[in-house]
Amino acid sequence: MAYRESNGRLNRAWLKVVAWRETHIKEKSFLVILALVVGIICGLAALLLKWFIHVISHALTANVITDTANWSYLVFPVIGIVIVTIYVSYVVRDNISHGVTRVLFAISQRKSRLKRHNMYTSLLASSVTIGFGGSVGAEGPIVCTGAAIGSNIGQAFRLSPRVLMLLVGCGAAAGIAGIFRAPIAGMLFTLEVLMIDLTGTTVMPLLIASISGATVAYVAEGYTAEFFFTQSEDWLVSRIPWTILLGVFCGFVSLYFTRVMFFMERFFGRIKRKSLKLVTGGAILAVLIFLFPPLYGEGYSSINQLLDGDVSSIVAGTFFYVDRDSGLFLTIYIALIVLMKVFATSSTNGAGGVGGTFAPSLYVGAMAGFLFAFALNHFELAGTVSSKNFALLGMAGVMSGVMHAPLMAIFLTAEMTGGYDLFLPLLIVSAISYGTIHIFEPYSIYTMRLAKRGELLTHQKDKAVLTLLKLDNVIEHDFKAVHPEMNLKEMVDTIAASNRNLFPVTDAEGYLKGVVLLDDIRNIMFRPDLYKKMHVQKFMSMPPEKIDINESMDSVMKKFDNTNAWNLPVVDRGKYIGFVSKSKIFNSYRRVLKHYVDD
C-alpha cells in the first residue's frame, strides 16, 4: 500500500514536470536538449557494451595457446549461446533478435515505441554472445539499445510518434557513433538504413546525438581510429578500372552474404524446438570456429592484421598450423573464411545468440578485398597493387551492398581507419557494389523481412503513408448482409432498412458468397409478382476482388487501381468482415500525410 502511494506521488510529480516543459520550453528547443542527453547516454552504453565484451573475451582467451589448434574453441561459443538462451527464455521472455529490423518495425508499425527492457537486454545478451566467441557484431544490439533509450525518454515526456521517430533515430545514430567513433556514419545510418528523412527539423538533433555519442567514446578511449591503418602505397588513377571491378566483385559477395543469411534463417525457422536449434547451430558454429579460428568473435583482430599487411598471422592457432605460409594456401584459406563467415554468423543467431551483421560484413569485405588484390598480383594483371588498400576498400564495398547504404559505408570505413586519402576509390567501390546488388536484391538485409510483409517505412511519401495506414481503421461494418436463399421481398425490405446501395451475400457460417448492387436489381425491385419467385442467389454477383484482412495497404490500393472499384469486401479466411471504400482510404491518407510531413 505504501509502495502504491509512493509510486502515485512520483507519477503526479512527473506529470507536473511534463506539464511545465510543455508550457515553458518549445518542442524544437526541447528536441535539441533531448538529443544531447540521448547521445551521451547512448555513447556510455556503447562503451559499456565494448567493455563487457572485452572483459569476457579476455577472461576466456588470455591463456589460450595460439600456435596450434585449440580445442577450447569448440566449447566457448556454445556455452555463451546456452547462457544467452536461458537469459532470453527465462528472464527477458521476449524476442530480442534482429535488433535493427526490430527498430524498423517499431518505426513503421508501433509508432516508434520500443519496450523498456530493450534499453539493456540486447546489450547484455550480445556481450555474452560475442565475448564467448559468437561470430556476430555488437553494432545491431547497440542500435536497438540506443533506439530504445531514445524512444523511452520521448515516451516519458509524452511526445508524439513523429518526435519519437526522430529520438529513435538519435539513439541509433549515437550508438553507431559511439561504438565505431564515427559521428558522420552514425547520422548517415539513420538516413539510409532507418530511412528517417533529413529535414530542417531532423538535421540538428541527429547531428548533436551523433557528435555527443562519438565524443563520449573519444574522451574515454582517446582520439584514435577503430582500426590501425597506414597507407604505405599511393592509390594511382590507373587503378580506376580495377577499383570498378572490385566494386562489382563486392556486390556479388554482398549478394552471396545476403542470400545465404536468409537461407540459414529459413533453415533455423523450420526448427521449432529451441533445444534442437541450440544443438544444430552450436555444432555448426563450433566446427567452423575450430577449423577457422579467425571466425571467433567479431574478428576485428583479423581485420587489423590485413590492414597492417600481416596476413600470415591469420592462420595462427588453426588446425592447419602456422608453418604453412605459402601465398596460395593463405589465399585458399581466406577464400574459405569469406564463404564460411556468413554460416558462422547465421548459426550464432539461429542457435539463440544475439548479435548483428555490421561486423561480419566489414570482416567479409576486408577478406574479399585482400583476395581480389592477391588475384591481381598473382596473375600480374595490374602490376603490383596494395592488398592493404584493397582490403580497406572491400570493407566499404561489402557493407554498402549488404546494408544498401553506400554513403554510410564510405564514411564509416574512412572514420574507422583514418583512410581519407582513399576517399575517391571508396566512393567508386561503394557505389558500384550497391548498384550491383540492387539489380538482384532491391532491399537490404534489414528491410527485406518487413518489405515482404508490406510493413516497411521508406523515404517515398506515398509508400510511407500507406505503410502507416492500418486496414482495420478503414474497414466499414455498417453493411447489411443478405443470404442466397432470401427472396426478392426480403431483399427489398433489407434495402428499405439500409442507407447503403451495396449488400454482402453470406451463408449461415458467415462466408462471403457474393454481393448485390442496388443498380443491378433496380428494374425488378418494384415488381411484386417476382417477390416470391426471385431469390438472391439468382441476381447476386461476385466482387471484382476480395481483400484479405492481413493484406498491406499498398496491396489494397493496387487492387483498387486494377479493378476501378470504389468498394471492395474484406474477408478473413473467406469469412466476411466488412467493406473498404476508396474514399475512406483517401480521407485517412490525407490525414496521415499531413501529420507525417508536418515539421
N, C-alpha and C positions, 0 to 999 in steps of 0.2 A: 504493500500500500504506500509506504514511504517512498519507494522507488518510483512508483507511478506519479506521485505528486511532484517529486523532484524532476522527473522527466517532463512533466507537463509544464512546470515553471521554465525549464530550459527552452522548450518549444515556443512558449509565449514570448520569452526574451528574444529568441532568434527572429521571430516574426516581426518584432519591433525593429530589429536591426535591418531586416529586409525592407520594411516599410520606409525607414529613414533613408536608406540608399535610393529607393525609387523616387523619393521626394527631392533629395539634395544632390544626387550625382547622376548626370546624364548617361544614357546607356553606352554611347560611343566612348566616353571617357572611362567608364567603368570597365569596358572591354579591354582597354589598354592595361589597366591595373591588373585585371584577372589574367591576361596573357602573360604578364611578368611573373605573377605568382605561380601559374601553371608551369611556365618554363623552368623556374627554379626548382620546383618540386619534382618535375619530370627529369631534370638534369641529375638531381640527387638519386632518384630511382634508378637511372641508368648506371650511375656509379655503384650503387648497391648491388645491382644485378651482376656487373662485371666482377665486383669484389667477391660475391658469393661463388661465382664460377671459378675464380682463381683459387680461392681457399680450398674448395672441394677437390679441384683437379690437382693442385699441388700436394694435398694430403695423400692422394691416391697414387700419384706418379713420381713423387720425389725420389723414391728408392727403386724405381723400375729400371732394369738393365736395358739399354737401347742398342747394344752392339750385336745382339742376336734376337731371334724371335722370342716374344714374351707371352706366356700363357695367360697372364692376368688380363690381357685384352679380351679374352673370351668371356670373362666374368663381370668386369666392372660395368659395362654398358647395360647388361641385363639386370644387374642389381639396381642400377639407377632407375630403369623403367619400372621395375617392380615397386620401388618406393613411390614413384610418381603415380602409378596406377592405384595404389592403396590410398594415397593422399586425395586424388581426384574422386575416387569412388566413395570413400567413407567420410571425408572431411569437406571437400568442396561440393560434391554431389551435383555437379553441373558440368557441361561440356565446355572446356576451355581451349580446345584445339583450334587451328586455323585462325589465329589471332587477327590478322589483317582482314580476312574475309568476314569475320565476326563484326569488326568495326564498320566495314562497308554495309553490312546488313543492318546494323543499328542506325546508320545514317539514312538508309533508303526506306526502312520498314518500321523502325521503332522510335522515330522522332529523335534520333541521336541519344537515346537513353541507354546507358550501359550499367550493369549491376555493380553494386559497391564492391563485391568480392573481386571483381576484375582488376581492381587497383593493386592487388597484391598476389592473387593466386597464380597468375601466369608467371609472374616474376619468380616466385618460389619454385614452381614446378619446372620451369626451364633451367633454373640454376642447377637443380639436381640432375636433370636430364643431360645437360651439356657437361657439367662437372664430372659426371661418371663416364663420359665418353660418347654420349649420343651424338650422332653425326648431323646436327642441325645448328641453326644460328639463334642468337639471342635477340635479333632485331624484331622479328614478328611479335614475340611476347612483350618487348618494351613498347612497341606501337600500341598494343592492346592495353597495356598498363597506363601509358600516357594518355590515350584517348579516354579511358575510364576515369582518370583523375580529372581531366577537363570536363567531362560530362557530369560527374557528380558534384563538382564545385558549382557548375552552372545550375544544376537542379536545386542545390541548396539555396541559391538566390532566386529561384522560381523564374528563370529566364526562358524565353520562348524557344521552340525547336530550332528556329533559324539561327539563333545565337548559340544554342547548344552545339549545332553542327560546326560552327566556327571554333568553339572551345575544344571540341573533339579533335579538329584539325590542329589546333595549337598544341594540344598534348602529344599527338602523334609526331608533329614536327620537332618538338622539343626532345622527345625520346630518341628519335633518329639523330638529331644534332648532338645530343649528349653522349650516346654510345659510340658514335663514329667521330665525334669532334668535327662535324661537318654542317654548319648552320645553313648554308645555301641549299645543300642536298636535302636537309630536313624540311625546308619550306617547299622545295620542288616535289617532295614526296606527297605532300597533301594535295598538290595541284594535279599531278599526273596519275597517282595511284588511288588516292581517296577522291579525286575529281571534285575538289572544292573550288569554286570559281574565284579567280583573282579579281577583286573589285576594289574600289576606293575604301570600302568598309573593312575588307578582309586583309588587305596587304599589311597594314601596320601591326595588328595583333599577331599575325603569323610570323612576321619578321622579329618582333620582340620576343616571342616564345622561343623561336629557333636560336636567336643570339644568346638569350639568357641560359638556355639549356646547354649550349656549347661552352659558354663562359664558365659555368659550374664545372664542366669537365676539364677545361684548361687550368682553372685555379687549382683543382685537386691533382691533376696528372702532369701539368706542365704544358707549355706551348710547343708540342711536338706532334707530328703526324702519326696516325694509327699504324702505318706500315713504314718500314725503313726502306727508302728508295733513293738512290743517287744515279742520275743519268750520266753514265760514263761514255756513251756514244751518241753523237748527234743524230737527229732524225733528218733525213735528206728528202728533198722534193721528189727525187727519183723513186722513192719508196711508195709514192701515192698508189700506183696500180696494185702493189702487194697489200697495202693497207685496205683498199677496197675489197680485195679477195678475202682478207682476214675478216672484214665485216660480214661478208656472205657466209663464211665458214662459221662464225659465231652465231649467225642467225639460225643455221641448221643445227648447231649444238644446242641452242636455246629451244628449238622445236623438239629435239630429242628429249631434253630435260623435261619439258612441259608434258609431252605425250606419255613418257614413262611414269612421271609423277601421278598423273591421273589414272593410268593403267593400274598402278600399285594401290592407289586409293580405292578404286573399284574392287580390286582383289581383296583388300582387307575389309571393305564394306560388306562383302558377301560372307565374311566370317562373323557369326553372331555372338559366339561365346568370347568373353573378354580373356579368359584363361588361354584359349586357343590362339587368339590374336597375339597375346604376350609371348607364348612359346614360339609361334611362327616368326613373328617379327624379331624377337630376341635372337633366335637361331640364325636368321639371315644376317642380322647386324653383327653378331659375334664372329661369324665366319669371315665376313668381309673385312672387319677391322683387324682380325688376326692375320689375314693374308695381305691386307693393305693398311698398315698402321697409320699412314697419313690421313685416313678417314676418321680417326679418333677425334672426337670433339669438333670444335669449329674449324680447325685446320689452318688457323692463322699463321702458325709457325712454318708450315709448308709454303704458304704464300710469301712469307718473308724470305725464305730460302731461295725461292725462284727470283724474287726481285733483287736479291743480293748476289745472284749468279751461282749460288751454292746448290747445284742440282743434285749432286751425288748423295747429299745428306738425306734426301727424301727416302732412300731405301734403308736407312738406319733402323734397326730393330725389326726388320721384316723377316718373313720365312725364307726369303731368298738370300739373306745375309749381305753385308756391305762390300764384300770383296769383288762383287760383280758390278763394276762401274763402267762397263763399256757403254758407249753412246747409244747403240741400238737397243741394248737391254733396258736402259733407263727410259728410252722413248716408248718402248712397248709397255713398260710398267706404268708410265704416266698416262698413256692412252687407256689402259685398263682402269686406272683411277678415274679418269674422265667419264668412262662408261658406267662405273660401279657407284660413283658418288650419289647419284640420284636414287639408286636402290637402297643405299645405306640411309639416306635422309628419309625416304618414304617409309622404310621399315621402322625407323625410330619412332616416327609419329604414328604409324599404323599399329605398332605394338602397345602404344599407350603413352609414349613420351610427349613432351611439349616443346616445340621449337619452331623456328621459321626457316625460310628459304633464301633470305638475303645472303648470309654467309656461304651456303652451298653454291649459290650462283656466282659469287665472287671467286670462290675456290675453283670451280669448274672453269671459269673464264681464264684465270691465271694459267691453269694447266693447258687449256686449249690454245692459248696464245703462245705458250712455250712450244707446244707440239708443232704449230704452224711454222714458227721460226726455225725449228730443228729441221723440218722437211725442206724448207728453202735452202738452208745451209748444206744439208746432206746431199741434195741433188744439184747444188751450185746454180740455182735458178736466179738468184738476185745478189750474187756476190756473197758478202758476209753481213747478215743482219743481226741486230741485238736481240737475243732471246729475252733479256730483261725488259726491254721496251715493249716487245710484243706480248709478253705476259701481262704487263700493265694494261695494254690496250685490250687484251682479251677479257680482262675483268670488266671493263666498261661495256664491251660488246655483248657478253652473255647476260649481264644484268639488264642491259637495255632490252634485250629480246625477251627474257623471262618475265620481267616486270612490265614490259611495254611502257617504259619510262626513260627515253633517251636522254633528256636533259638532266634528270636526277642521276643517271648512271655516269654521265660526263663529269658533273661537279662532285659527286661522291668519290669517284676514283681520284680526281685531282686533289680534293681536300684530304683524303685519307693518306695519300702517298706524297703529296707535295709535287706531283709531276705536272706542273702547269706548263713546262716547256713543251710538253707533248699535247697541248690543247687541240691543235688542228687535227692530228691523227685521231685523237679521242672523239672529236666531232664526227669524223668520217666513219670510223668503225661503229660507233653507237647508232648513227643514222642508218647506215647500210644494214646492220643487224636487225634493227627494228623493222625496217622496210621488208626485209627478207621473211621474217617470221610472220609479219602481218598478212602476208599473202595466204598463209595456211591457217593461222590462228588469229582471229580478229580481237580476241580478249586475252588479258594477262592471266597468269597462274592464279591470281587472287580473284579476278572478276568473273572468270568463266563459270564458276558454280552459280553465282547469282544471275548472270546473264541468261543461262539456260532456263532459269525459273522466272525470268522477267522481273527480277527484283533489284536490278542494278540502276543506281542513280548515276547519270552521266552529265557531261558538260552541255549536251544538247537540251535546250529548254523543253522542247516538246516531249522528248522521251523521259526527261527527269520528272516533269509534271505528271505524265501518265503513270510513272512508277509510284509517285506519291499518292495518287488516287487509289482508293480501295473499292473493289467491286461491291462489297457488302453495303457501302454507303450510298450507292446509286441504284440499288435494286428497289423496285416499286412492287408492293404487295397488295394493292387495292383493286386487283382484277378479279372479277367473279368467275370462278371455274364452272364449266358445264361438263356433262358426261355424254359419251357416244350414244347411249340408249334414250336420252331425253328427246321428247318430241318437239315440234316447232312451237306449240303453245307454251311449253315450259321455257323454251328458249326466248320467246317474246317477253314472258314475264320477267326473266332474268335481265333482259335488256332494259326493261322499264325501271328496274330497281338499281341500275348501274349508270354511272356517268362516263363510262368508257365505251369505245367502239371496237374493242378487241377482247376476245374471251378465250382463255386456255381451255383445252379439252383434256380431261384427265380420267383415268379409270378409277376403280374402287381403291386401289393401293396408292393412288397419287401420281402415277407415271404419266408423263406428257404424251398424248396421242396425236395432238394437232392443235389448230387454232381456228376460231371462227371470226371472220371480219364482218362488221356490220354492213359494209358496202356490198359484200357478196350475197347477202340474203335480203337486201332491202326490197327487191322486187317480189318476194314471196311472203314477207313477214306480215302483210296485211290481207292475206287470203285465208279466211277461217276454214275454208274447205280442205286446206292442206295441214291444218294444225295437228290432226291425229295421224296423218299419213306420212309426213316428213319427219325424219329423225336427224339428230346432229351428225351422226356418222356419215350421212349422205352429202351434207354440204360443208363439212369441215375440210380444212386443207392443212398441208404440212408447212411449218415456218421455213423461210429460206435458209436459216441457220439456227443452231442452238448454241448457247454459251454455257460452258461448264463453270461451276461455282469456283473452281480453283484456277481459272484462266487469268492471265495478266491483262491489264487494261490495254496494253499495246496490241495484244491478240484480239481483244474485243473490238477495238477500233478498226482493225483490219477486216473483221467480219462485217462491220457496218459499211465500210467502204466497198467491199466486194459485192454486197447484196443490195446496196442503196436503200436498205430498210431503215425505218425510224424507231421500230420497237422489235426487240428480239427476246425470246424466252430464256430464262436461266434454269438450269437443271443440276441436280446433284445425283450422279449415277442414274440418270434417267428420270428421277422424280422432279416434278415441277416445284420451283421455288418462287418465281416471280418474273417480272419483265424489267429489262433495262431499255431506257429510251435515249436516243441520241441527244435530245435537248437537255435531259437531266445531266448527261455527261458533260456537255458543253458548259452548262452553268457551273458545275463543280470544277471544271477545268479552269475557267476564268477566275474563280475564287482562289484556287490553289496557286495559279500562276501569279496573281497579284501578291499573294503572301510570299511566294518563293523569290520573286525578283525585288521585293521591297527592301531597300538598303537603309 
